[in-house]
Amino acid sequence: MQKGTIGVTTENIFPVIKKFLYSDHEIFLRELVSNAVDATQKLKALISTGEFKAEAGDLQVTITSDPDKGTITISDRGIGMTEEEVNKYINQIAFSSAGEFLDKYKDQLNNIIGHFGLGFYSSFMVSKKVEIQTLSWKEGAEPVKWSCEGSPEYQITKGKRKDRGTDIILYLDDESKDFATEAKINELLYKYCKFLPVEIVFGKDNKVINNPNPIWTKKPSDLKEEDYLNFYRELYPMQEDPLFYIHLNVDYPFNLTGVLYFPKLKDKLDISRNKIQLYCNQVFVTDSVENIVPDFLTLLHGVIDSPDIPLNVSRSYLQSDANVKKISAHITKKVADRLEEIFKNDRKNLEDKWDNLKLFIEYGMLSEEKFYDRAEKFALLKNCDDKYFSYEEYKTSIETEQTDKNKKIVYLYTTDKDEQYPFIESARNKGYDVLVFDSQLDSHFVNLLESKFKDTTFARVDSDHIDKLIQKNEISKPDLSEKEIKDISDTFESVLPEGSHYSYSIENLGENDGAILITRSEFMRRYREMAALNGGMNFYGSLPESYNITINYEHPLVKKIIGMKDEKLKSQLEDFNQKASTPEARLAEINKTISGKKDSEIETSIKDEQKSIEEGLETLKNQRKGVLSSFGKECELLKEVVDLALLANGMLKGEDLNKFIKRSLSLIK
């Protein structure tokens, strides 16, 4: 029997392994199964070179467990180890046999997994004791037993293994006994080992639990469409079939294989991430690939496998590396190539799937400048008639009609065809086209396109009257005195919504447009939406919704209401005019007299008279407004017209909606 001390630089190596070396204790099984697969792959390499001439036999890796005893055994029939090799590769921590073996057999072997070192010692994260039973493939080799109880001391004695290969027996500590249950082992094997290149056997029925030949290891020319779909269903059993796929197969200047799928996204930006699985020579590493691919590509599903992606000792965290950047750029290019190919060769297919693909494309264009440069060639715009256009096609189709007096092309868009239907109809009546931007990124995306397209502006179709959105000529103002405008405003505002976030105007919009037009500021609304999407309330996001309310002076009902007001309040308004005429004349005279004088040069008596007149006129003004407001609140026709405008904008609710319904029914009778 040999006793000794494991070659480590500190007596505390095992507590470090147990607590800090690996970020996730469950990966011990991945490490040990990977080592068993390595040993098997090494034997296959020896067979291929003719060095191993005996019968290979069954080369499966077998996992067994005893939940009652709290043990797990990982067995392989690979190359095994001699006592010298156990001393070299087990007792000297961080010296990996795979690295040395790779140098010798690099021409025959591609799939050595365990060249990161320390994998075996992950077993001590969950075990109070670890035993190795091993027998080398070499002629005349003796079986070896190695055991260690989680301290630097170990024992080597004669082993009992009868055929070549290695058994790793874990005696789990009390906190880790759950790892020996069949359900837990199944879970870990499915997560980490389901595509290992050697058959893995586990369970009462000795069932093979993995697929050793996943499609990303095969040539695209050997695969059919159905093969890709079946593999997707294997990866994501509960998901809808994907839209498209890309087969990655690169061997220079880095090694990269994999299959990426475009899932149906629609508006599921937040819940569709972390569906790309990263493998290293078919060993699962992580499904958090943010450092491997650009952020927008994390919306894709599928598998990436590369031995050239650097990993830390736990294989759980990715490091910054030049290879990673090259791989990231290559994947982005391949995605753009695939989409451009579909656009050129199968555009109908792209159009049919655009609504489910658009969110992904927009996210990529927003977050990656290089992707935008590629995507503007195949990205599509959809209008309210469900017709699709490339960017250049759409510009050509609208630039004649939708160029305003300032030589800017105006892109009209809607975010909700039903809610904004009246505004869409107004635009169509003018011969204009309206795009649909209804995804959660579109407030940002509209800004991006506006910055990229030359001499262009984007306007949501309900952000103003159509003649203002695409202004061809100056819009004429109503021929009204300042006092008449104030009277109309006071009358209408008495039943219109109140607040600093409502602004009012009286304009000529034509007798065929609505009596009252309620619109939302394009600038304010867009920045509020962007603030909401960013998960915070910045300055714009904290402000209340801003509305512009326009009274259409040319509408017959507005003229009728004004006529009713003039008729009913004629004598009262004339009385106010009479009472105000003399003080207004005197105030004008005072203002003329003191014009240009400093405050110290004006007599106190003049200042007092000026103040007294202003206060009197303000009282008359408030009395006049009160009379107009009372009329407005009593005018059923005015309330009906206002409520119709509010209803058209989804702003009439609760008690006010109930009153509107009752009033409408009474007016119909």
C-alpha positions as CSV (number, residue, x, y, z in Angstrom):
1,M,0.0,0.0,0.0
2,Q,1.2,3.5,-0.8
3,K,0.3,6.5,1.2
4,G,1.1,10.1,0.4
5,T,0.1,13.7,0.2
6,I,-1.6,15.2,-2.8
7,G,0.7,17.7,-4.5
8,V,-1.0,21.0,-3.7
9,T,0.3,24.4,-2.8
10,T,-1.9,24.8,0.3
11,E,-3.3,22.6,3.0
12,N,-6.7,24.2,2.4
13,I,-7.2,23.2,-1.2
14,F,-10.2,21.0,-0.4
15,P,-12.3,23.6,1.4
16,V,-11.5,25.9,-1.5
17,I,-12.7,23.3,-4.0
18,K,-15.8,22.6,-1.9
19,K,-16.9,26.2,-1.6
20,F,-15.3,28.4,-4.2
21,L,-13.7,26.6,-7.0
22,Y,-16.9,25.9,-8.9
23,S,-19.8,28.2,-9.0
24,D,-22.4,25.4,-9.1
25,H,-22.0,22.1,-7.2
26,E,-24.2,20.2,-9.6
27,I,-21.5,20.3,-12.3
28,F,-19.5,17.6,-10.6
29,L,-21.4,14.9,-12.6
30,R,-20.7,16.7,-15.8
31,E,-17.0,16.8,-15.1
32,L,-16.8,13.2,-14.1
33,V,-18.9,11.9,-17.0
34,S,-16.8,14.1,-19.4
35,N,-13.6,12.6,-18.0
36,A,-15.1,9.1,-18.7
37,V,-16.0,10.1,-22.2
38,D,-12.4,11.5,-22.7
39,A,-11.0,8.2,-21.6
40,T,-13.3,6.4,-24.1
41,Q,-12.4,8.8,-26.9
42,K,-8.7,8.2,-26.2
43,L,-9.2,4.5,-26.6
44,K,-10.9,5.1,-29.9
45,A,-7.9,7.2,-31.0
46,L,-5.5,4.4,-30.1
47,I,-7.7,1.9,-32.1
48,S,-7.6,4.2,-35.1
49,T,-3.8,4.4,-35.0
50,G,-3.5,0.6,-34.5
51,E,-1.8,0.9,-31.1
52,F,-4.7,-0.8,-29.4
53,K,-5.1,-4.2,-31.1
54,A,-7.4,-6.1,-28.6
55,E,-11.2,-6.3,-28.7
56,A,-12.7,-3.0,-27.8
57,G,-16.0,-4.3,-26.7
58,D,-18.8,-2.1,-25.3
59,L,-17.6,1.5,-25.0
60,Q,-20.6,3.0,-23.1
61,V,-20.2,5.1,-20.0
62,T,-22.4,3.8,-17.2
63,I,-23.7,5.7,-14.2
64,T,-25.2,3.8,-11.2
65,S,-26.3,5.0,-7.8
66,D,-27.5,3.8,-4.4
67,P,-29.6,6.4,-2.7
68,D,-29.7,4.5,0.5
69,K,-25.9,4.3,0.8
70,G,-25.5,7.8,-0.8
71,T,-23.1,6.6,-3.5
72,I,-22.7,7.4,-7.2
73,T,-20.5,5.4,-9.6
74,I,-19.3,6.5,-13.0
75,S,-17.8,3.7,-15.0
76,D,-16.1,3.6,-18.4
77,R,-14.1,1.2,-20.5
78,G,-11.6,3.7,-21.8
79,I,-7.9,3.6,-21.5
80,G,-7.7,3.4,-17.7
81,M,-4.6,4.4,-15.6
82,T,-1.5,2.8,-14.3
83,E,-0.3,3.5,-10.8
84,E,2.3,5.9,-12.3
85,E,-0.5,7.8,-14.2
86,V,-2.7,8.0,-11.1
87,N,0.3,9.6,-9.3
88,K,0.9,11.9,-12.2
89,Y,-2.7,12.9,-13.1
90,I,-4.7,12.6,-9.8
91,N,-2.1,13.4,-7.2
92,Q,-0.8,16.4,-8.9
93,I,-3.8,18.8,-9.0
94,A,-4.3,20.9,-12.1
95,F,-2.2,18.8,-14.3
96,S,-4.5,17.6,-17.0
97,S,-3.7,14.4,-18.9
98,A,-5.8,15.5,-21.8
99,G,-3.5,18.3,-22.7
100,E,-0.5,16.0,-23.0
101,F,-2.6,13.4,-24.8
102,L,-3.9,16.0,-27.3
103,D,-0.3,16.9,-28.3
104,K,0.5,13.3,-29.1
105,Y,-2.7,12.4,-30.9
106,K,-4.0,15.7,-32.3
107,D,-4.3,14.3,-35.8
108,Q,-6.5,11.4,-34.7
109,L,-8.6,13.0,-32.0
110,N,-10.9,15.9,-32.1
111,N,-13.1,15.4,-29.0
112,I,-11.0,15.5,-25.9
113,I,-13.2,17.4,-23.3
114,G,-11.2,17.5,-20.1
115,H,-8.3,19.7,-21.0
116,F,-9.2,22.4,-18.5
117,G,-7.8,20.7,-15.4
118,L,-9.2,20.1,-12.0
119,G,-12.4,18.5,-13.3
120,F,-11.9,15.3,-11.2
121,Y,-11.7,17.3,-8.0
122,S,-15.1,18.8,-8.4
123,S,-16.2,15.4,-6.9
124,F,-15.1,16.7,-3.5
125,M,-17.7,19.5,-3.6
126,V,-20.4,16.8,-2.8
127,S,-18.4,13.8,-1.4
128,K,-16.9,12.9,1.9
129,K,-14.8,10.2,0.2
130,V,-13.9,9.4,-3.4
131,E,-12.5,6.1,-4.7
132,I,-11.0,5.3,-8.0
133,Q,-10.8,1.7,-9.3
134,T,-8.8,1.6,-12.6
135,L,-7.0,-0.7,-14.9
136,S,-4.8,0.6,-17.8
137,W,-5.2,-0.7,-21.4
138,K,-1.4,-1.3,-21.4
139,E,-0.2,-4.8,-21.5
140,G,0.8,-6.2,-18.1
141,A,-0.9,-3.4,-16.2
142,E,-2.1,-4.0,-12.7
143,P,-5.4,-2.7,-11.3
144,V,-5.1,0.3,-9.0
145,K,-7.3,1.6,-6.2
146,W,-7.0,5.2,-5.1
147,S,-9.0,6.7,-2.3
148,C,-9.2,10.0,-0.5
149,E,-11.4,11.4,2.2
150,G,-11.3,15.1,1.3
151,S,-7.9,15.9,2.8
152,P,-4.5,16.0,1.1
153,E,-3.8,12.4,2.4
154,Y,-4.6,9.6,-0.1
155,Q,-4.0,5.8,-0.3
156,I,-3.1,3.7,-3.3
157,T,-3.6,-0.1,-3.1
158,K,-4.1,-3.0,-5.4
159,G,-7.4,-2.6,-7.2
160,K,-10.1,-5.1,-8.0
161,R,-11.0,-4.0,-11.6
162,K,-10.8,-7.0,-14.0
163,D,-11.0,-5.2,-17.3
164,R,-9.6,-2.0,-18.6
165,G,-11.2,1.3,-17.7
166,T,-12.1,3.3,-14.6
167,D,-14.8,3.5,-11.9
168,I,-15.1,6.7,-9.9
169,I,-17.1,6.0,-6.7
170,L,-18.5,9.0,-4.8
171,Y,-19.5,8.6,-1.2
172,L,-21.7,11.7,-0.9
173,D,-21.7,13.9,2.2
174,D,-24.9,14.3,4.2
175,E,-25.8,17.6,2.5
176,S,-25.5,16.1,-0.9
177,K,-27.3,12.8,-0.6
178,D,-30.1,14.0,-2.9
179,F,-27.7,13.8,-5.8
180,A,-27.9,10.0,-5.6
181,T,-31.6,9.8,-6.4
182,E,-32.6,8.6,-9.8
183,A,-34.6,11.8,-10.5
184,K,-31.7,14.1,-9.7
185,I,-29.2,12.1,-11.8
186,N,-31.6,12.0,-14.7
187,E,-32.0,15.8,-14.5
188,L,-28.3,16.4,-14.5
189,L,-27.5,14.0,-17.2
190,Y,-30.2,15.5,-19.4
191,K,-29.0,19.0,-18.7
192,Y,-25.2,18.5,-19.2
193,C,-24.7,15.2,-21.0
194,K,-27.5,14.7,-23.5
195,F,-25.3,15.2,-26.5
196,L,-22.0,13.7,-25.4
197,P,-20.2,11.8,-28.2
198,V,-20.2,8.5,-26.3
199,E,-23.4,6.6,-25.2
200,I,-24.2,7.3,-21.5
201,V,-26.2,4.5,-19.8
202,F,-28.3,5.1,-16.6
203,G,-31.3,3.7,-14.9
204,K,-32.8,0.4,-14.0
205,D,-33.3,-0.5,-17.7
206,N,-29.8,0.5,-18.6
207,K,-31.2,3.1,-20.9
208,V,-29.0,5.3,-23.2
209,I,-29.9,8.8,-22.1
210,N,-28.0,10.8,-24.7
211,N,-27.8,11.5,-28.4
212,P,-24.2,11.0,-29.4
213,N,-24.6,12.3,-32.9
214,P,-26.6,15.6,-32.8
215,I,-27.2,17.2,-36.1
216,W,-24.7,20.0,-35.6
217,T,-21.9,17.4,-35.8
218,K,-23.1,16.3,-39.3
219,K,-22.7,17.9,-42.7
220,P,-25.6,20.1,-43.8
221,S,-25.6,18.2,-47.1
222,D,-26.5,15.1,-45.3
223,L,-29.5,16.6,-43.5
224,K,-33.1,17.4,-44.6
225,E,-35.5,20.1,-43.4
226,E,-37.3,17.5,-41.2
227,D,-34.0,16.7,-39.4
228,Y,-33.6,20.3,-38.3
229,L,-37.3,20.5,-37.2
230,N,-37.0,17.2,-35.3
231,F,-33.9,18.4,-33.5
232,Y,-35.6,21.7,-32.6
233,R,-38.5,19.7,-31.1
234,E,-35.9,17.6,-29.2
235,L,-34.4,20.8,-27.7
236,Y,-37.7,22.6,-27.0
237,P,-40.5,20.1,-26.8
238,M,-43.2,22.7,-25.9
239,Q,-42.3,25.3,-28.4
240,E,-43.9,26.2,-31.8
241,D,-41.8,25.2,-34.8
242,P,-39.2,27.8,-35.7
243,L,-39.4,30.2,-38.7
244,F,-35.9,29.5,-40.1
245,Y,-32.6,27.9,-39.2
246,I,-28.9,28.4,-39.8
247,H,-26.3,25.6,-39.7
248,L,-22.9,26.9,-38.5
249,N,-19.8,25.0,-39.6
250,V,-16.5,26.7,-39.4
251,D,-13.0,25.3,-38.9
252,Y,-10.8,28.4,-39.7
253,P,-9.7,30.7,-38.1
254,F,-11.6,29.1,-35.2
255,N,-13.7,26.0,-34.7
256,L,-17.4,26.5,-34.5
257,T,-20.4,24.3,-35.2
258,G,-24.0,24.6,-34.3
259,V,-27.6,25.2,-35.4
260,L,-29.4,28.4,-34.7
261,Y,-33.2,28.8,-35.1
262,F,-35.4,31.9,-35.5
263,P,-38.3,31.4,-33.1
264,K,-41.7,33.0,-33.4
265,L,-41.2,36.1,-31.2
266,K,-44.1,38.5,-31.9
267,D,-44.0,40.5,-28.7
268,K,-42.1,38.2,-26.4
269,L,-38.8,40.1,-26.2
270,D,-38.3,39.4,-22.5
271,I,-39.3,35.8,-22.1
272,S,-37.5,34.3,-25.1
273,R,-33.9,34.7,-24.0
274,N,-31.4,32.1,-22.8
275,K,-32.5,29.5,-25.3
276,I,-29.1,29.2,-27.0
277,Q,-27.1,26.3,-25.4
278,L,-23.4,26.6,-25.4
279,Y,-21.4,23.3,-25.7
280,C,-17.7,22.5,-25.7
281,N,-17.1,19.4,-27.7
282,Q,-20.7,18.3,-27.0
283,V,-20.5,19.0,-23.3
284,F,-23.1,21.5,-22.1
285,V,-21.5,24.6,-20.6
286,T,-24.3,27.2,-20.2
287,D,-27.4,28.7,-21.7
288,S,-26.3,32.3,-20.8
289,V,-24.4,33.2,-23.9
290,E,-24.4,37.0,-23.6
291,N,-20.6,37.2,-23.9
292,I,-20.5,34.9,-26.9
293,V,-23.1,36.5,-29.1
294,P,-24.4,40.0,-29.4
295,D,-27.4,40.7,-27.1
296,F,-30.0,40.6,-29.9
297,L,-28.9,37.2,-31.0
298,T,-29.7,35.8,-27.5
299,L,-33.3,35.9,-28.8
300,L,-32.4,33.0,-31.1
301,H,-32.7,29.4,-30.1
302,G,-30.4,26.5,-30.7
303,V,-26.9,25.2,-30.1
304,I,-23.3,26.6,-30.4
305,D,-20.4,24.3,-30.0
306,S,-16.8,25.5,-29.9
307,P,-13.6,24.3,-28.3
308,D,-12.1,27.7,-29.0
309,I,-14.4,29.6,-26.5
310,P,-12.2,30.1,-23.4
311,L,-13.8,29.0,-20.1
312,N,-12.7,29.4,-16.5
313,V,-12.1,26.4,-14.4
314,S,-15.8,25.8,-13.8
315,R,-16.7,26.1,-17.5
316,S,-19.5,28.4,-16.3
317,Y,-18.2,31.9,-17.0
318,L,-16.9,33.2,-20.2
319,Q,-13.8,35.3,-20.5
320,S,-13.1,38.2,-22.7
321,D,-11.1,36.9,-25.6
322,A,-10.2,37.8,-29.3
323,N,-11.7,34.5,-30.4
324,V,-15.0,35.2,-28.8
325,K,-15.2,38.5,-30.7
326,K,-14.4,36.7,-34.0
327,I,-17.0,34.1,-33.3
328,S,-19.6,36.7,-32.3
329,A,-18.9,38.7,-35.5
330,H,-19.1,35.5,-37.6
331,I,-22.5,34.4,-36.1
332,T,-23.9,37.9,-36.8
333,K,-22.7,37.8,-40.4
334,K,-24.2,34.3,-40.9
335,V,-27.5,35.4,-39.5
336,A,-27.5,38.5,-41.9
337,D,-26.5,36.3,-44.8
338,R,-29.3,33.9,-44.2
339,L,-32.0,36.6,-43.9
340,E,-30.7,38.3,-47.0
341,E,-30.7,35.0,-48.9
342,I,-34.4,34.5,-48.0
343,F,-35.2,38.0,-49.0
344,K,-33.6,37.6,-52.4
345,N,-34.7,34.0,-53.2
346,D,-37.9,33.4,-51.2
347,R,-39.4,36.8,-50.3
348,K,-42.9,35.5,-50.0
349,N,-41.7,33.2,-47.2
350,L,-40.1,36.2,-45.4
351,E,-43.2,38.3,-45.7
352,D,-45.4,35.5,-44.4
353,K,-43.2,35.2,-41.3
354,W,-42.3,38.9,-40.9
355,D,-44.7,39.7,-38.0
356,N,-43.1,36.9,-35.9
357,L,-39.6,37.9,-37.0
358,K,-39.8,41.7,-36.9
359,L,-39.0,42.1,-33.2
360,F,-35.7,40.3,-33.6
361,I,-34.7,42.3,-36.7
362,E,-35.5,45.6,-35.0
363,Y,-33.7,44.7,-31.9
364,G,-30.6,43.8,-33.9
365,M,-30.7,47.0,-35.9
366,L,-31.1,49.0,-32.8
367,S,-28.3,47.4,-30.9
368,E,-25.7,46.5,-33.6
369,E,-24.6,49.1,-36.1
370,K,-23.0,46.5,-38.4
371,F,-26.2,44.5,-38.4
372,Y,-28.2,47.6,-39.3
373,D,-26.0,48.1,-42.3
374,R,-26.8,44.6,-43.5
375,A,-30.4,44.5,-42.4
376,E,-31.6,47.6,-44.2
377,K,-31.3,45.6,-47.4
378,F,-33.7,42.9,-46.3
379,A,-35.8,44.5,-43.6
380,L,-39.5,45.1,-44.4
381,L,-42.1,47.7,-43.7
382,K,-45.8,46.7,-43.5
383,N,-48.7,49.0,-44.2
384,C,-52.3,48.9,-43.0
385,D,-53.3,46.9,-46.1
386,D,-50.8,44.2,-45.0
387,K,-48.5,44.9,-48.0
388,Y,-44.8,44.6,-47.5
389,F,-42.0,46.9,-48.8
390,S,-38.3,47.1,-48.6
391,Y,-37.1,50.5,-47.3
392,E,-36.2,51.7,-50.8
393,E,-39.5,50.4,-52.3
394,Y,-41.5,52.3,-49.7
395,K,-39.7,55.5,-50.1
396,T,-40.3,55.4,-53.9
397,S,-44.0,54.7,-53.3
398,I,-44.7,57.6,-51.0
399,E,-42.2,60.3,-51.8
400,T,-44.4,62.1,-54.4
401,E,-47.5,62.3,-52.3
402,Q,-46.1,62.5,-48.8
403,T,-43.4,65.2,-49.2
404,D,-44.4,68.3,-47.3
405,K,-43.7,72.0,-48.1
406,N,-40.3,71.8,-46.4
407,K,-39.2,69.0,-48.8
408,K,-39.3,66.3,-46.1
409,I,-40.8,62.9,-46.7
410,V,-43.4,62.1,-44.0
411,Y,-43.8,58.5,-43.0
412,L,-47.2,58.0,-41.3
413,Y,-47.6,55.1,-39.0
414,T,-50.1,53.6,-36.6
415,T,-49.5,51.5,-33.5
416,D,-53.1,50.2,-33.3
417,K,-55.2,50.0,-36.5
418,D,-58.5,49.7,-34.6
419,E,-57.9,52.4,-32.0
420,Q,-56.5,54.9,-34.5
421,Y,-58.9,54.0,-37.4
422,P,-60.5,57.5,-37.8
423,F,-57.0,59.0,-38.2
424,I,-56.0,56.3,-40.7
425,E,-59.1,56.9,-42.7
426,S,-58.4,60.7,-42.8
427,A,-54.9,59.9,-44.2
428,R,-56.3,57.5,-46.8
429,N,-58.8,60.1,-47.9
430,K,-55.9,62.3,-48.7
431,G,-54.2,59.6,-50.8
432,Y,-51.6,58.8,-48.1
433,D,-50.3,55.5,-46.9
434,V,-49.9,54.4,-43.3
435,L,-47.4,51.9,-41.9
436,V,-48.0,49.6,-39.0
437,F,-45.5,49.8,-36.1
438,D,-47.0,47.8,-33.3
439,S,-44.1,46.0,-31.6
440,Q,-42.8,46.9,-28.2
441,L,-39.6,48.3,-29.6
442,D,-41.1,50.6,-32.2
443,S,-40.9,53.9,-30.2
444,H,-37.1,53.4,-30.3
445,F,-37.1,52.0,-33.8
446,V,-38.9,54.9,-35.3
447,N,-36.3,57.2,-33.8
448,L,-33.6,55.1,-35.4
449,L,-35.1,55.2,-38.8
450,E,-35.7,58.9,-38.5
451,S,-32.0,59.4,-37.8
452,K,-31.0,57.1,-40.7
453,F,-33.4,58.2,-43.5
454,K,-32.3,61.5,-45.1
455,D,-34.9,64.4,-45.2
456,T,-37.5,62.3,-43.4
457,T,-39.8,62.5,-40.5
458,F,-42.0,59.9,-38.8
459,A,-45.4,60.9,-37.4
460,R,-48.0,58.7,-35.7
461,V,-51.2,59.2,-37.6
462,D,-53.1,60.4,-34.5
463,S,-50.5,62.9,-33.4
464,D,-52.2,65.8,-35.3
465,H,-54.6,66.7,-38.0
466,I,-53.5,65.1,-41.3
467,D,-53.0,68.5,-43.0
468,K,-50.6,69.4,-40.3
469,L,-48.7,66.1,-40.3
470,I,-48.1,66.5,-44.0
471,Q,-48.3,70.2,-44.5
472,K,-48.5,71.2,-48.1
473,N,-49.5,74.9,-47.6
474,E,-50.1,77.3,-44.8
475,I,-53.3,76.4,-42.9
476,S,-55.7,79.4,-42.7
477,K,-56.9,80.6,-39.3
478,P,-60.5,81.4,-38.5
479,D,-61.3,85.1,-39.1
480,L,-62.2,85.9,-35.5
481,S,-61.4,88.6,-33.1
482,E,-59.4,87.9,-30.0
483,K,-62.6,88.3,-27.9
484,E,-64.6,85.9,-30.1
485,I,-61.8,83.3,-29.8
486,K,-61.9,83.7,-26.0
487,D,-65.7,83.3,-25.9
488,I,-65.6,80.1,-28.0
489,S,-62.7,78.7,-25.9
490,D,-64.5,79.5,-22.6
491,T,-67.7,77.8,-23.9
492,F,-66.1,74.6,-25.1
493,E,-63.5,74.3,-22.3
494,S,-66.3,74.2,-19.8
495,V,-67.0,70.6,-20.8
496,L,-63.6,69.6,-22.2
497,P,-61.0,67.8,-19.9
498,E,-59.1,70.2,-17.6
499,G,-55.4,70.3,-16.7
500,S,-52.1,71.8,-17.7
501,H,-51.5,68.8,-20.0
502,Y,-54.4,69.9,-22.3
503,S,-53.8,72.6,-24.8
504,Y,-56.6,74.2,-26.9
505,S,-56.9,75.9,-30.2
506,I,-59.5,76.9,-32.8
507,E,-58.7,76.1,-36.4
508,N,-60.2,75.6,-39.8
509,L,-60.0,71.9,-40.4
510,G,-62.7,71.6,-43.1
511,E,-66.4,70.8,-42.7
512,N,-65.9,67.1,-43.4
513,D,-63.4,66.6,-40.5
514,G,-64.5,66.1,-36.9
515,A,-66.0,68.8,-34.8
516,I,-63.3,68.3,-32.2
517,L,-60.0,66.7,-32.8
518,I,-58.0,65.3,-29.8
519,T,-54.4,64.4,-30.6
520,R,-51.3,63.5,-28.6
521,S,-47.9,65.2,-29.0
522,E,-45.6,63.0,-31.2
523,F,-42.5,64.1,-29.3
524,M,-43.9,63.7,-25.8
525,R,-45.7,60.4,-26.5
526,R,-42.7,58.8,-28.1
527,Y,-40.3,59.7,-25.3
528,R,-42.9,58.5,-22.7
529,E,-43.1,55.1,-24.4
530,M,-39.3,54.9,-24.6
531,A,-39.0,55.7,-20.9
532,A,-41.6,53.0,-20.1
533,L,-39.8,50.4,-22.2
534,N,-36.5,51.2,-20.5
535,G,-38.1,50.2,-17.2
536,G,-37.7,53.7,-15.7
537,M,-39.5,57.0,-15.5
538,N,-37.1,59.7,-16.8
539,F,-38.2,63.3,-17.1
540,Y,-40.5,62.7,-20.0
541,G,-41.9,59.5,-18.5
542,S,-42.9,61.2,-15.3
543,L,-45.0,63.8,-17.1
544,P,-48.7,63.2,-17.6
545,E,-50.0,62.3,-21.1
546,S,-50.1,65.5,-23.2
547,Y,-53.1,66.2,-25.4
548,N,-53.8,68.8,-28.1
549,I,-57.5,69.6,-28.4
550,T,-58.5,71.4,-31.6
551,I,-62.0,72.9,-32.1
552,N,-62.8,72.8,-35.8
553,Y,-64.4,76.2,-36.6
554,E,-65.6,75.0,-40.0
555,H,-67.6,72.1,-38.8
556,P,-71.4,72.6,-39.1
557,L,-72.1,71.4,-35.5
558,V,-69.5,73.8,-34.1
559,K,-71.0,76.7,-36.0
560,K,-74.4,75.6,-34.7
561,I,-73.2,75.6,-31.1
562,I,-71.6,79.0,-31.6
563,G,-74.9,80.3,-33.1
564,M,-76.9,78.9,-30.1
565,K,-74.4,80.6,-27.8
566,D,-74.7,84.0,-29.6
567,E,-78.5,83.8,-29.7
568,K,-79.0,82.8,-26.0
569,L,-76.3,85.1,-24.5
570,K,-76.6,88.0,-26.9
571,S,-77.9,90.6,-24.5
572,Q,-75.6,89.5,-21.6
573,L,-72.5,89.6,-23.8
574,E,-73.5,93.0,-25.2
575,D,-74.0,94.2,-21.6
576,F,-70.4,93.0,-20.7
577,N,-69.1,94.7,-23.8
578,Q,-70.8,97.9,-22.8
579,K,-69.5,97.8,-19.2
580,A,-66.0,97.1,-20.4
581,S,-65.7,99.6,-23.3
582,T,-65.1,102.7,-21.2
583,P,-62.5,101.2,-18.8
584,E,-60.8,99.5,-21.7
585,A,-60.6,102.9,-23.5
586,R,-59.2,104.6,-20.4
587,L,-56.7,101.7,-19.8
588,A,-55.5,102.0,-23.3
589,E,-55.0,105.8,-22.8
590,I,-53.0,105.2,-19.6
591,N,-50.8,102.6,-21.1
592,K,-50.1,104.9,-24.0
593,T,-49.2,107.8,-21.6
594,I,-46.8,105.7,-19.5
595,S,-45.3,103.8,-22.4
596,G,-41.5,104.1,-22.3
597,K,-41.4,105.6,-18.8
598,K,-39.5,104.1,-15.9
599,D,-41.6,102.9,-12.9
600,S,-40.2,105.8,-10.7
601,E,-41.3,108.3,-13.3
602,I,-45.0,107.3,-13.2
603,E,-47.3,109.2,-10.7
604,T,-48.7,107.1,-7.9
605,S,-52.2,108.2,-8.8
606,I,-51.8,106.9,-12.3
607,K,-50.5,103.5,-11.1
608,D,-53.4,103.2,-8.6
609,E,-56.0,104.1,-11.4
610,Q,-54.3,101.5,-13.7
611,K,-54.5,98.8,-11.1
612,S,-58.1,99.6,-10.2
613,I,-59.2,99.4,-13.9
614,E,-57.3,96.1,-14.5
615,E,-59.0,94.6,-11.4
616,G,-62.4,95.7,-12.6
617,L,-61.9,94.4,-16.1
618,E,-60.6,91.0,-14.6
619,T,-63.9,90.8,-12.6
620,L,-65.9,91.4,-15.7
621,K,-63.8,88.9,-17.6
622,N,-64.5,86.2,-15.0
623,Q,-68.2,87.0,-14.9
624,R,-68.3,86.7,-18.7
625,K,-66.5,83.4,-18.5
626,G,-68.9,82.2,-15.9
627,V,-71.9,83.0,-18.1
628,L,-70.3,81.2,-21.1
629,S,-69.3,78.2,-19.0
630,S,-72.8,77.9,-17.6
631,F,-74.2,77.9,-21.2
632,G,-71.6,75.2,-22.2
633,K,-72.5,72.9,-19.3
634,E,-76.2,73.2,-20.1
635,C,-75.8,72.7,-23.9
636,E,-76.6,69.0,-24.6
637,L,-75.3,69.3,-28.2
638,L,-72.0,70.6,-27.0
639,K,-71.6,67.8,-24.4
640,E,-72.5,65.3,-27.1
641,V,-69.9,66.6,-29.5
642,V,-67.2,66.6,-26.9
643,D,-68.1,63.2,-25.6
644,L,-67.9,61.8,-29.1
645,A,-64.4,63.2,-29.5
646,L,-63.4,61.7,-26.1
647,L,-65.0,58.3,-27.0
648,A,-63.1,58.2,-30.3
649,N,-59.8,58.5,-28.3
650,G,-60.7,56.0,-25.6
651,M,-61.0,58.7,-23.0
652,L,-64.6,58.4,-22.1
653,K,-65.1,56.0,-19.2
654,G,-67.1,55.2,-16.1
655,E,-69.8,57.6,-15.1
656,D,-69.2,60.0,-18.0
657,L,-69.6,57.1,-20.5
658,N,-72.9,56.1,-18.8
659,K,-74.1,59.7,-19.1
660,F,-73.1,59.9,-22.7
661,I,-75.1,56.7,-23.5
662,K,-78.2,58.0,-21.7
663,R,-78.0,61.4,-23.4
664,S,-77.5,59.8,-26.8
665,L,-80.6,57.7,-26.4
666,S,-82.6,60.7,-25.3
667,L,-81.4,62.7,-28.4
668,I,-82.4,59.9,-30.7
669,K,-86.0,59.8,-29.4
